C-alpha cells in the first residue's frame, strides 16, 4: 500500500460505531497496515533481518517435513 492511499469506511445513519471500528480494523489488517507499522516501529540491522529470515525459512521447512511425515504414515 502506498502512502497516498487512504482507507474509507462508509457508514449510514444509525450504523453502530462498534461495527464501523471493526470494519476499519479489518480493512487495515487486509491492507497490511498494522504489519507494516510494526515492521517500521524499530530499526533492525540487515544482519539481524537476514538471520530472522533464515530462521523463519528453517521453521517453515521443519513444519512442512513434519506435515509430510504425518500424512505419509496414514496411507
Long-range contacts (C-beta under 8 A, 24 or more apart in sequence): 1-31, 1-32, 1-33, 1-36, 5-31, 7-31, 7-33
